[in-house]
Every structure is written in structure tokens, then in C-alpha cells.
Amino acid sequence: MSLADPKAFFDLLRTGLLGPVLTAEEVKGCNAVLEAMEGLPISYVAYALATAYHETASTMQPIREYGGTIYFTRMYDVTGARPQLALANGNTCAGDGPKYCGRGYVQLTWKNNYDRASKECGVDLVAYPDKAMNPDIAAKIMRSGMEHGWFTGKSFKDYLPIQGKATRQQFLFARYIINGRDKADKIADHAIEFQRALDAGGWE
């Protein structure tokens, strides 16, 4: 499955979410997600695009988690405020907190998750965590996590149809794939718009 008519896809986005002028970065980000999602149903792809749009403040470019060394040490480091949680998630050495802070289209955190993403995507993200900021790699991480349910234990197939389009209600509950119900309404609306654009572009 892929876009038969990319122009129609982007033309519709220009009238809504990414309009009226699409930047090169927005196009590059959309294309990275579309390429990573190739072969998946339209509802899955729409929700992935909506997730990326929301999580990156509509830039469609991978982002680094807000904060600095002090914050990341406190939150994620074995020397910080939650040492047992850090150890349980693979951050066993001082400095792992800042090293494995959130990056990407969905915020990949903790050394264990960087290790899993490395194996899933064929890139050494443990040694080179900043590679998770590459749009192509970030999109592959997002697909793997959302398709196989390793972000929250929930996956695309738990909420979205394999055939045909998803309803707004289905998109609403799909937020559990990433982060419970946080901003679920807003992201569902975005997913409806992306699904319309994918339909216009002949995703198949």
C-alpha cells in the first residue's frame, strides 16, 4: 500500500492541517512517515500521521524532549529521583538519563527502549541515540511501536480497522497506543483529516 497520487494528498493538506503553504520540512516528514507505513491500512497510516503531527507541534519533524541535563538526570538517571525506575528500564550508569531522553516522532525514552528500537530498525541507537532524530528512523520506530504494541501494550489492531476507514470514535480510542487519553480528541480530529487526504491520494 502506498500513495497513488501524492499531489492530491498534499493538495488536500494544504487546505487544512498543513496549509496554506507546505514547508519542505513538512513534506519531508510526511514522506518519511508514509514510506515507513507502506503496506499498512489507511486507518493505521492516518493515525500515525496524526500522532506525528501532534507530538511534533505540527512540524512533522522529530523532536527532542523538552528539558536539559538536570531535568533528564532527575527523571531518568540512576543518580536521580527515581533510581529503581531507571534501573528497571536499563539506565544503569550515571549519565544514561540525559543520554536516553525522549527523541523522535513519539518520545523514545530509556536505554531498554533504545535497545529494542535498535533491533527493530537495524540501527545502533544505543551507541548513537541522536539517530532517533532522523525522520526516516523516527518513522520506523513509530511504526514498530504502534504496530507491535511495545509503547503501551496496545497496538493498531486493537482499535483500528484493517479494511476501510476508521470512525472518529475508533481514532479516539487509538490514543491508548501511545499515551492513554491525553489529547485524544484533538488527535482523532487530525486523524480524520489525514485519512481524508490519504483517501484523496489513493492510498492502497
mmCIF file of the C-alpha atoms, coordinates in Angstrom:
data_MODEL
# 
_entry.id   MODEL 
# 
loop_
_atom_site.group_PDB 
_atom_site.id 
_atom_site.type_symbol 
_atom_site.label_atom_id 
_atom_site.label_alt_id 
_atom_site.label_comp_id 
_atom_site.label_asym_id 
_atom_site.label_entity_id 
_atom_site.label_seq_id 
_atom_site.pdbx_PDB_ins_code 
_atom_site.Cartn_x 
_atom_site.Cartn_y 
_atom_site.Cartn_z 
_atom_site.occupancy 
_atom_site.B_iso_or_equiv 
_atom_site.pdbx_formal_charge 
_atom_site.auth_seq_id 
_atom_site.auth_comp_id 
_atom_site.auth_asym_id 
_atom_site.auth_atom_id 
_atom_site.pdbx_PDB_model_num 
ATOM 1   C CA . MET A 1 1   ? 0.000   0.000  0.000  1.00 0.00 ? 1   MET A CA 1 
ATOM 2   C CA . SER A 1 2   ? 1.251   3.436  -0.946 1.00 0.00 ? 2   SER A CA 1 
ATOM 3   C CA . LEU A 1 3   ? 0.019   6.736  -2.388 1.00 0.00 ? 3   LEU A CA 1 
ATOM 4   C CA . ALA A 1 4   ? -1.143  6.598  -5.992 1.00 0.00 ? 4   ALA A CA 1 
ATOM 5   C CA . ASP A 1 5   ? -1.436  10.387 -6.221 1.00 0.00 ? 5   ASP A CA 1 
ATOM 6   C CA . PRO A 1 6   ? 0.872   12.259 -3.808 1.00 0.00 ? 6   PRO A CA 1 
ATOM 7   C CA . LYS A 1 7   ? -0.174  15.624 -5.262 1.00 0.00 ? 7   LYS A CA 1 
ATOM 8   C CA . ALA A 1 8   ? -3.813  15.046 -4.342 1.00 0.00 ? 8   ALA A CA 1 
ATOM 9   C CA . PHE A 1 9   ? -2.726  14.053 -0.817 1.00 0.00 ? 9   PHE A CA 1 
ATOM 10  C CA . PHE A 1 10  ? -0.677  17.187 -0.275 1.00 0.00 ? 10  PHE A CA 1 
ATOM 11  C CA . ASP A 1 11  ? -3.208  19.438 -2.029 1.00 0.00 ? 11  ASP A CA 1 
ATOM 12  C CA . LEU A 1 12  ? -5.869  18.432 0.480  1.00 0.00 ? 12  LEU A CA 1 
ATOM 13  C CA . LEU A 1 13  ? -3.485  19.006 3.405  1.00 0.00 ? 13  LEU A CA 1 
ATOM 14  C CA . ARG A 1 14  ? -2.824  22.498 2.071  1.00 0.00 ? 14  ARG A CA 1 
ATOM 15  C CA . THR A 1 15  ? -6.494  23.311 2.591  1.00 0.00 ? 15  THR A CA 1 
ATOM 16  C CA . GLY A 1 16  ? -6.370  22.171 6.208  1.00 0.00 ? 16  GLY A CA 1 
ATOM 17  C CA . LEU A 1 17  ? -3.790  20.908 8.688  1.00 0.00 ? 17  LEU A CA 1 
ATOM 18  C CA . LEU A 1 18  ? -0.653  21.925 6.825  1.00 0.00 ? 18  LEU A CA 1 
ATOM 19  C CA . GLY A 1 19  ? -1.953  24.829 4.785  1.00 0.00 ? 19  GLY A CA 1 
ATOM 20  C CA . PRO A 1 20  ? -1.880  27.066 3.062  1.00 0.00 ? 20  PRO A CA 1 
ATOM 21  C CA . VAL A 1 21  ? 1.848   26.698 2.357  1.00 0.00 ? 21  VAL A CA 1 
ATOM 22  C CA . LEU A 1 22  ? 3.669   23.418 2.906  1.00 0.00 ? 22  LEU A CA 1 
ATOM 23  C CA . THR A 1 23  ? 7.286   23.732 4.003  1.00 0.00 ? 23  THR A CA 1 
ATOM 24  C CA . ALA A 1 24  ? 9.983   21.401 2.737  1.00 0.00 ? 24  ALA A CA 1 
ATOM 25  C CA . GLU A 1 25  ? 10.336  20.028 6.264  1.00 0.00 ? 25  GLU A CA 1 
ATOM 26  C CA . GLU A 1 26  ? 6.622   19.217 6.473  1.00 0.00 ? 26  GLU A CA 1 
ATOM 27  C CA . VAL A 1 27  ? 6.719   17.414 3.143  1.00 0.00 ? 27  VAL A CA 1 
ATOM 28  C CA . LYS A 1 28  ? 9.869   15.528 4.126  1.00 0.00 ? 28  LYS A CA 1 
ATOM 29  C CA . GLY A 1 29  ? 8.315   14.484 7.424  1.00 0.00 ? 29  GLY A CA 1 
ATOM 30  C CA . CYS A 1 30  ? 5.080   13.305 5.820  1.00 0.00 ? 30  CYS A CA 1 
ATOM 31  C CA . ASN A 1 31  ? 7.014   11.358 3.215  1.00 0.00 ? 31  ASN A CA 1 
ATOM 32  C CA . ALA A 1 32  ? 9.161   9.700  5.895  1.00 0.00 ? 32  ALA A CA 1 
ATOM 33  C CA . VAL A 1 33  ? 6.044   8.527  7.725  1.00 0.00 ? 33  VAL A CA 1 
ATOM 34  C CA . LEU A 1 34  ? 4.337   7.395  4.516  1.00 0.00 ? 34  LEU A CA 1 
ATOM 35  C CA . GLU A 1 35  ? 7.375   5.393  3.452  1.00 0.00 ? 35  GLU A CA 1 
ATOM 36  C CA . ALA A 1 36  ? 7.707   3.755  6.862  1.00 0.00 ? 36  ALA A CA 1 
ATOM 37  C CA . MET A 1 37  ? 3.991   2.868  6.896  1.00 0.00 ? 37  MET A CA 1 
ATOM 38  C CA . GLU A 1 38  ? 3.958   1.359  3.412  1.00 0.00 ? 38  GLU A CA 1 
ATOM 39  C CA . GLY A 1 39  ? 1.790   -1.751 3.299  1.00 0.00 ? 39  GLY A CA 1 
ATOM 40  C CA . LEU A 1 40  ? -0.430  -0.790 6.232  1.00 0.00 ? 40  LEU A CA 1 
ATOM 41  C CA . PRO A 1 41  ? -4.175  0.004  6.114  1.00 0.00 ? 41  PRO A CA 1 
ATOM 42  C CA . ILE A 1 42  ? -5.334  3.573  5.575  1.00 0.00 ? 42  ILE A CA 1 
ATOM 43  C CA . SER A 1 43  ? -6.632  3.913  9.148  1.00 0.00 ? 43  SER A CA 1 
ATOM 44  C CA . TYR A 1 44  ? -3.253  2.920  10.610 1.00 0.00 ? 44  TYR A CA 1 
ATOM 45  C CA . VAL A 1 45  ? -1.374  5.370  8.414  1.00 0.00 ? 45  VAL A CA 1 
ATOM 46  C CA . ALA A 1 46  ? -3.804  8.196  9.175  1.00 0.00 ? 46  ALA A CA 1 
ATOM 47  C CA . TYR A 1 47  ? -3.353  7.685  12.899 1.00 0.00 ? 47  TYR A CA 1 
ATOM 48  C CA . ALA A 1 48  ? 0.437   7.534  12.610 1.00 0.00 ? 48  ALA A CA 1 
ATOM 49  C CA . LEU A 1 49  ? 0.461   10.804 10.667 1.00 0.00 ? 49  LEU A CA 1 
ATOM 50  C CA . ALA A 1 50  ? -1.877  12.400 13.224 1.00 0.00 ? 50  ALA A CA 1 
ATOM 51  C CA . THR A 1 51  ? 0.335   11.213 16.067 1.00 0.00 ? 51  THR A CA 1 
ATOM 52  C CA . ALA A 1 52  ? 3.453   12.637 14.436 1.00 0.00 ? 52  ALA A CA 1 
ATOM 53  C CA . TYR A 1 53  ? 1.620   15.910 13.713 1.00 0.00 ? 53  TYR A CA 1 
ATOM 54  C CA . HIS A 1 54  ? 0.554   16.262 17.341 1.00 0.00 ? 54  HIS A CA 1 
ATOM 55  C CA . GLU A 1 55  ? 3.744   15.114 19.020 1.00 0.00 ? 55  GLU A CA 1 
ATOM 56  C CA . THR A 1 56  ? 5.927   17.445 16.922 1.00 0.00 ? 56  THR A CA 1 
ATOM 57  C CA . ALA A 1 57  ? 3.742   20.550 17.336 1.00 0.00 ? 57  ALA A CA 1 
ATOM 58  C CA . SER A 1 58  ? 2.646   20.214 13.679 1.00 0.00 ? 58  SER A CA 1 
ATOM 59  C CA . THR A 1 59  ? 6.194   20.458 12.255 1.00 0.00 ? 59  THR A CA 1 
ATOM 60  C CA . MET A 1 60  ? 6.296   16.799 11.118 1.00 0.00 ? 60  MET A CA 1 
ATOM 61  C CA . GLN A 1 61  ? 9.937   16.751 12.204 1.00 0.00 ? 61  GLN A CA 1 
ATOM 62  C CA . PRO A 1 62  ? 11.266  14.540 15.026 1.00 0.00 ? 62  PRO A CA 1 
ATOM 63  C CA . ILE A 1 63  ? 11.836  16.457 18.239 1.00 0.00 ? 63  ILE A CA 1 
ATOM 64  C CA . ARG A 1 64  ? 13.937  16.080 21.349 1.00 0.00 ? 64  ARG A CA 1 
ATOM 65  C CA . GLU A 1 65  ? 12.139  16.041 24.672 1.00 0.00 ? 65  GLU A CA 1 
ATOM 66  C CA . TYR A 1 66  ? 11.925  19.442 26.332 1.00 0.00 ? 66  TYR A CA 1 
ATOM 67  C CA . GLY A 1 67  ? 14.322  19.825 29.253 1.00 0.00 ? 67  GLY A CA 1 
ATOM 68  C CA . GLY A 1 68  ? 18.017  19.802 29.998 1.00 0.00 ? 68  GLY A CA 1 
ATOM 69  C CA . THR A 1 69  ? 20.643  17.707 31.716 1.00 0.00 ? 69  THR A CA 1 
ATOM 70  C CA . ILE A 1 70  ? 19.382  18.485 35.233 1.00 0.00 ? 70  ILE A CA 1 
ATOM 71  C CA . TYR A 1 71  ? 15.809  17.536 34.357 1.00 0.00 ? 71  TYR A CA 1 
ATOM 72  C CA . PHE A 1 72  ? 16.761  14.374 32.446 1.00 0.00 ? 72  PHE A CA 1 
ATOM 73  C CA . THR A 1 73  ? 19.055  13.287 35.284 1.00 0.00 ? 73  THR A CA 1 
ATOM 74  C CA . ARG A 1 74  ? 16.308  13.762 37.847 1.00 0.00 ? 74  ARG A CA 1 
ATOM 75  C CA . MET A 1 75  ? 13.697  11.916 35.758 1.00 0.00 ? 75  MET A CA 1 
ATOM 76  C CA . TYR A 1 76  ? 15.657  9.105  34.119 1.00 0.00 ? 76  TYR A CA 1 
ATOM 77  C CA . ASP A 1 77  ? 19.067  8.656  35.714 1.00 0.00 ? 77  ASP A CA 1 
ATOM 78  C CA . VAL A 1 78  ? 20.166  6.119  38.317 1.00 0.00 ? 78  VAL A CA 1 
ATOM 79  C CA . THR A 1 79  ? 21.550  9.088  40.275 1.00 0.00 ? 79  THR A CA 1 
ATOM 80  C CA . GLY A 1 80  ? 18.237  10.963 40.016 1.00 0.00 ? 80  GLY A CA 1 
ATOM 81  C CA . ALA A 1 81  ? 14.932  10.964 41.875 1.00 0.00 ? 81  ALA A CA 1 
ATOM 82  C CA . ARG A 1 82  ? 13.766  7.554  40.595 1.00 0.00 ? 82  ARG A CA 1 
ATOM 83  C CA . PRO A 1 83  ? 16.766  5.188  40.694 1.00 0.00 ? 83  PRO A CA 1 
ATOM 84  C CA . GLN A 1 84  ? 14.721  1.983  40.807 1.00 0.00 ? 84  GLN A CA 1 
ATOM 85  C CA . LEU A 1 85  ? 12.684  3.013  37.770 1.00 0.00 ? 85  LEU A CA 1 
ATOM 86  C CA . ALA A 1 86  ? 15.875  3.940  35.966 1.00 0.00 ? 86  ALA A CA 1 
ATOM 87  C CA . LEU A 1 87  ? 17.438  0.547  36.725 1.00 0.00 ? 87  LEU A CA 1 
ATOM 88  C CA . ALA A 1 88  ? 14.291  -1.303 35.640 1.00 0.00 ? 88  ALA A CA 1 
ATOM 89  C CA . ASN A 1 89  ? 14.403  0.465  32.268 1.00 0.00 ? 89  ASN A CA 1 
ATOM 90  C CA . GLY A 1 90  ? 18.075  -0.151 31.580 1.00 0.00 ? 90  GLY A CA 1 
ATOM 91  C CA . ASN A 1 91  ? 19.531  3.187  32.682 1.00 0.00 ? 91  ASN A CA 1 
ATOM 92  C CA . THR A 1 92  ? 22.165  1.607  34.902 1.00 0.00 ? 92  THR A CA 1 
ATOM 93  C CA . CYS A 1 93  ? 25.019  4.095  34.580 1.00 0.00 ? 93  CYS A CA 1 
ATOM 94  C CA . ALA A 1 94  ? 25.310  7.697  35.661 1.00 0.00 ? 94  ALA A CA 1 
ATOM 95  C CA . GLY A 1 95  ? 24.643  9.821  32.583 1.00 0.00 ? 95  GLY A CA 1 
ATOM 96  C CA . ASP A 1 96  ? 22.171  7.405  30.989 1.00 0.00 ? 96  ASP A CA 1 
ATOM 97  C CA . GLY A 1 97  ? 19.282  9.715  31.879 1.00 0.00 ? 97  GLY A CA 1 
ATOM 98  C CA . PRO A 1 98  ? 20.350  12.581 29.613 1.00 0.00 ? 98  PRO A CA 1 
ATOM 99  C CA . LYS A 1 99  ? 21.714  10.141 27.026 1.00 0.00 ? 99  LYS A CA 1 
ATOM 100 C CA . TYR A 1 100 ? 18.425  8.277  26.634 1.00 0.00 ? 100 TYR A CA 1 
ATOM 101 C CA . CYS A 1 101 ? 15.947  11.123 26.961 1.00 0.00 ? 101 CYS A CA 1 
ATOM 102 C CA . GLY A 1 102 ? 12.949  11.357 24.640 1.00 0.00 ? 102 GLY A CA 1 
ATOM 103 C CA . ARG A 1 103 ? 13.525  11.684 20.905 1.00 0.00 ? 103 ARG A CA 1 
ATOM 104 C CA . GLY A 1 104 ? 11.613  11.127 17.691 1.00 0.00 ? 104 GLY A CA 1 
ATOM 105 C CA . TYR A 1 105 ? 8.041   11.303 16.442 1.00 0.00 ? 105 TYR A CA 1 
ATOM 106 C CA . VAL A 1 106 ? 6.991   9.516  19.610 1.00 0.00 ? 106 VAL A CA 1 
ATOM 107 C CA . GLN A 1 107 ? 9.220   10.188 22.565 1.00 0.00 ? 107 GLN A CA 1 
ATOM 108 C CA . LEU A 1 108 ? 11.545  7.182  22.788 1.00 0.00 ? 108 LEU A CA 1 
ATOM 109 C CA . THR A 1 109 ? 12.991  7.103  26.323 1.00 0.00 ? 109 THR A CA 1 
ATOM 110 C CA . TRP A 1 110 ? 15.079  4.693  28.444 1.00 0.00 ? 110 TRP A CA 1 
ATOM 111 C CA . LYS A 1 111 ? 18.030  2.597  27.310 1.00 0.00 ? 111 LYS A CA 1 
ATOM 112 C CA . ASN A 1 112 ? 15.936  -0.582 27.107 1.00 0.00 ? 112 ASN A CA 1 
ATOM 113 C CA . ASN A 1 113 ? 13.650  1.073  24.566 1.00 0.00 ? 113 ASN A CA 1 
ATOM 114 C CA . TYR A 1 114 ? 16.576  2.403  22.562 1.00 0.00 ? 114 TYR A CA 1 
ATOM 115 C CA . ASP A 1 115 ? 17.952  -1.143 22.517 1.00 0.00 ? 115 ASP A CA 1 
ATOM 116 C CA . ARG A 1 116 ? 14.646  -2.583 21.316 1.00 0.00 ? 116 ARG A CA 1 
ATOM 117 C CA . ALA A 1 117 ? 14.306  0.109  18.662 1.00 0.00 ? 117 ALA A CA 1 
ATOM 118 C CA . SER A 1 118 ? 17.842  -0.686 17.508 1.00 0.00 ? 118 SER A CA 1 
ATOM 119 C CA . LYS A 1 119 ? 16.903  -4.320 16.958 1.00 0.00 ? 119 LYS A CA 1 
ATOM 120 C CA . GLU A 1 120 ? 13.585  -3.476 15.306 1.00 0.00 ? 120 GLU A CA 1 
ATOM 121 C CA . CYS A 1 121 ? 15.048  -0.894 12.925 1.00 0.00 ? 121 CYS A CA 1 
ATOM 122 C CA . GLY A 1 122 ? 18.559  -2.197 12.306 1.00 0.00 ? 122 GLY A CA 1 
ATOM 123 C CA . VAL A 1 123 ? 20.278  0.947  13.619 1.00 0.00 ? 123 VAL A CA 1 
ATOM 124 C CA . ASP A 1 124 ? 22.542  1.169  16.677 1.00 0.00 ? 124 ASP A CA 1 
ATOM 125 C CA . LEU A 1 125 ? 20.581  3.674  18.717 1.00 0.00 ? 125 LEU A CA 1 
ATOM 126 C CA . VAL A 1 126 ? 22.209  2.619  21.983 1.00 0.00 ? 126 VAL A CA 1 
ATOM 127 C CA . ALA A 1 127 ? 25.595  3.875  20.824 1.00 0.00 ? 127 ALA A CA 1 
ATOM 128 C CA . TYR A 1 128 ? 24.133  6.694  18.716 1.00 0.00 ? 128 TYR A CA 1 
ATOM 129 C CA . PRO A 1 129 ? 20.821  7.785  20.303 1.00 0.00 ? 129 PRO A CA 1 
ATOM 130 C CA . ASP A 1 130 ? 20.649  11.008 18.289 1.00 0.00 ? 130 ASP A CA 1 
ATOM 131 C CA . LYS A 1 131 ? 19.980  8.910  15.188 1.00 0.00 ? 131 LYS A CA 1 
ATOM 132 C CA . ALA A 1 132 ? 16.418  8.673  16.512 1.00 0.00 ? 132 ALA A CA 1 
ATOM 133 C CA . MET A 1 133 ? 16.108  12.293 15.323 1.00 0.00 ? 133 MET A CA 1 
ATOM 134 C CA . ASN A 1 134 ? 16.458  11.217 11.685 1.00 0.00 ? 134 ASN A CA 1 
ATOM 135 C CA . PRO A 1 135 ? 12.934  11.363 10.160 1.00 0.00 ? 135 PRO A CA 1 
ATOM 136 C CA . ASP A 1 136 ? 13.273  8.007  8.384  1.00 0.00 ? 136 ASP A CA 1 
ATOM 137 C CA . ILE A 1 137 ? 14.489  6.243  11.540 1.00 0.00 ? 137 ILE A CA 1 
ATOM 138 C CA . ALA A 1 138 ? 11.991  8.037  13.779 1.00 0.00 ? 138 ALA A CA 1 
ATOM 139 C CA . ALA A 1 139 ? 9.177   6.934  11.467 1.00 0.00 ? 139 ALA A CA 1 
ATOM 140 C CA . LYS A 1 140 ? 10.343  3.310  11.544 1.00 0.00 ? 140 LYS A CA 1 
ATOM 141 C CA . ILE A 1 141 ? 10.438  3.412  15.344 1.00 0.00 ? 141 ILE A CA 1 
ATOM 142 C CA . MET A 1 142 ? 6.911   4.815  15.411 1.00 0.00 ? 142 MET A CA 1 
ATOM 143 C CA . ARG A 1 143 ? 5.621   2.126  13.065 1.00 0.00 ? 143 ARG A CA 1 
ATOM 144 C CA . SER A 1 144 ? 7.232   -0.696 15.007 1.00 0.00 ? 144 SER A CA 1 
ATOM 145 C CA . GLY A 1 145 ? 5.982   0.547  18.369 1.00 0.00 ? 145 GLY A CA 1 
ATOM 146 C CA . MET A 1 146 ? 2.448   1.225  17.163 1.00 0.00 ? 146 MET A CA 1 
ATOM 147 C CA . GLU A 1 147 ? 2.159   -1.934 15.083 1.00 0.00 ? 147 GLU A CA 1 
ATOM 148 C CA . HIS A 1 148 ? 3.551   -4.322 17.688 1.00 0.00 ? 148 HIS A CA 1 
ATOM 149 C CA . GLY A 1 149 ? 2.303   -2.567 20.820 1.00 0.00 ? 149 GLY A CA 1 
ATOM 150 C CA . TRP A 1 150 ? 5.569   -2.024 22.613 1.00 0.00 ? 150 TRP A CA 1 
ATOM 151 C CA . PHE A 1 151 ? 4.880   1.549  23.738 1.00 0.00 ? 151 PHE A CA 1 
ATOM 152 C CA . THR A 1 152 ? 1.886   0.787  25.991 1.00 0.00 ? 152 THR A CA 1 
ATOM 153 C CA . GLY A 1 153 ? 0.957   -2.817 25.230 1.00 0.00 ? 153 GLY A CA 1 
ATOM 154 C CA . LYS A 1 154 ? -1.730  -1.637 22.776 1.00 0.00 ? 154 LYS A CA 1 
ATOM 155 C CA . SER A 1 155 ? -1.374  -1.663 19.007 1.00 0.00 ? 155 SER A CA 1 
ATOM 156 C CA . PHE A 1 156 ? -3.106  -0.505 15.818 1.00 0.00 ? 156 PHE A CA 1 
ATOM 157 C CA . LYS A 1 157 ? -5.082  -3.718 15.519 1.00 0.00 ? 157 LYS A CA 1 
ATOM 158 C CA . ASP A 1 158 ? -6.644  -3.245 18.951 1.00 0.00 ? 158 ASP A CA 1 
ATOM 159 C CA . TYR A 1 159 ? -8.589  -0.186 17.794 1.00 0.00 ? 159 TYR A CA 1 
ATOM 160 C CA . LEU A 1 160 ? -8.451  0.399  14.040 1.00 0.00 ? 160 LEU A CA 1 
ATOM 161 C CA . PRO A 1 161 ? -9.944  -1.477 11.068 1.00 0.00 ? 161 PRO A CA 1 
ATOM 162 C CA . ILE A 1 162 ? -7.816  -3.409 8.623  1.00 0.00 ? 162 ILE A CA 1 
ATOM 163 C CA . GLN A 1 163 ? -10.322 -2.756 5.848  1.00 0.00 ? 163 GLN A CA 1 
ATOM 164 C CA . GLY A 1 164 ? -11.909 0.603  5.115  1.00 0.00 ? 164 GLY A CA 1 
ATOM 165 C CA . LYS A 1 165 ? -11.791 3.858  7.015  1.00 0.00 ? 165 LYS A CA 1 
ATOM 166 C CA . ALA A 1 166 ? -11.831 4.364  10.763 1.00 0.00 ? 166 ALA A CA 1 
ATOM 167 C CA . THR A 1 167 ? -14.501 6.382  12.544 1.00 0.00 ? 167 THR A CA 1 
ATOM 168 C CA . ARG A 1 168 ? -13.665 9.293  14.811 1.00 0.00 ? 168 ARG A CA 1 
ATOM 169 C CA . GLN A 1 169 ? -14.607 7.105  17.786 1.00 0.00 ? 169 GLN A CA 1 
ATOM 170 C CA . GLN A 1 170 ? -12.104 4.452  16.724 1.00 0.00 ? 170 GLN A CA 1 
ATOM 171 C CA . PHE A 1 171 ? -9.402  7.098  16.348 1.00 0.00 ? 171 PHE A CA 1 
ATOM 172 C CA . LEU A 1 172 ? -10.332 8.454  19.769 1.00 0.00 ? 172 LEU A CA 1 
ATOM 173 C CA . PHE A 1 173 ? -9.596  5.155  21.498 1.00 0.00 ? 173 PHE A CA 1 
ATOM 174 C CA . ALA A 1 174 ? -6.457  4.585  19.403 1.00 0.00 ? 174 ALA A CA 1 
ATOM 175 C CA . ARG A 1 175 ? -4.690  7.127  21.621 1.00 0.00 ? 175 ARG A CA 1 
ATOM 176 C CA . TYR A 1 176 ? -4.159  4.271  24.082 1.00 0.00 ? 176 TYR A CA 1 
ATOM 177 C CA . ILE A 1 177 ? -1.462  3.026  21.692 1.00 0.00 ? 177 ILE A CA 1 
ATOM 178 C CA . ILE A 1 178 ? 0.697   5.973  22.746 1.00 0.00 ? 178 ILE A CA 1 
ATOM 179 C CA . ASN A 1 179 ? -0.489  7.764  25.860 1.00 0.00 ? 179 ASN A CA 1 
ATOM 180 C CA . GLY A 1 180 ? -3.844  6.880  27.380 1.00 0.00 ? 180 GLY A CA 1 
ATOM 181 C CA . ARG A 1 181 ? -6.445  9.556  26.646 1.00 0.00 ? 181 ARG A CA 1 
ATOM 182 C CA . ASP A 1 182 ? -4.102  12.560 26.642 1.00 0.00 ? 182 ASP A CA 1 
ATOM 183 C CA . LYS A 1 183 ? -5.266  14.953 23.859 1.00 0.00 ? 183 LYS A CA 1 
ATOM 184 C CA . ALA A 1 184 ? -7.221  12.049 22.339 1.00 0.00 ? 184 ALA A CA 1 
ATOM 185 C CA . ASP A 1 185 ? -9.982  14.276 20.931 1.00 0.00 ? 185 ASP A CA 1 
ATOM 186 C CA . LYS A 1 186 ? -7.625  16.626 19.162 1.00 0.00 ? 186 LYS A CA 1 
ATOM 187 C CA . ILE A 1 187 ? -5.574  13.797 17.652 1.00 0.00 ? 187 ILE A CA 1 
ATOM 188 C CA . ALA A 1 188 ? -8.710  11.980 16.490 1.00 0.00 ? 188 ALA A CA 1 
ATOM 189 C CA . ASP A 1 189 ? -9.726  15.107 14.577 1.00 0.00 ? 189 ASP A CA 1 
ATOM 190 C CA . HIS A 1 190 ? -6.284  15.261 12.977 1.00 0.00 ? 190 HIS A CA 1 
ATOM 191 C CA . ALA A 1 191 ? -6.528  11.577 12.040 1.00 0.00 ? 191 ALA A CA 1 
ATOM 192 C CA . ILE A 1 192 ? -9.837  12.174 10.250 1.00 0.00 ? 192 ILE A CA 1 
ATOM 193 C CA . GLU A 1 193 ? -8.176  14.912 8.190  1.00 0.00 ? 193 GLU A CA 1 
ATOM 194 C CA . PHE A 1 194 ? -5.170  12.771 7.342  1.00 0.00 ? 194 PHE A CA 1 
ATOM 195 C CA . GLN A 1 195 ? -7.458  9.877  6.429  1.00 0.00 ? 195 GLN A CA 1 
ATOM 196 C CA . ARG A 1 196 ? -9.311  12.165 4.002  1.00 0.00 ? 196 ARG A CA 1 
ATOM 197 C CA . ALA A 1 197 ? -6.010  13.212 2.452  1.00 0.00 ? 197 ALA A CA 1 
ATOM 198 C CA . LEU A 1 198 ? -4.851  9.609  2.136  1.00 0.00 ? 198 LEU A CA 1 
ATOM 199 C CA . ASP A 1 199 ? -8.146  8.699  0.504  1.00 0.00 ? 199 ASP A CA 1 
ATOM 200 C CA . ALA A 1 200 ? -7.784  11.602 -1.935 1.00 0.00 ? 200 ALA A CA 1 
ATOM 201 C CA . GLY A 1 201 ? -4.257  10.422 -2.702 1.00 0.00 ? 201 GLY A CA 1 
ATOM 202 C CA . GLY A 1 202 ? -5.454  6.879  -3.390 1.00 0.00 ? 202 GLY A CA 1 
ATOM 203 C CA . TRP A 1 203 ? -3.659  5.087  -0.563 1.00 0.00 ? 203 TRP A CA 1 
ATOM 204 C CA . GLU A 1 204 ? -3.709  1.428  -1.499 1.00 0.00 ? 204 GLU A CA 1 
# 
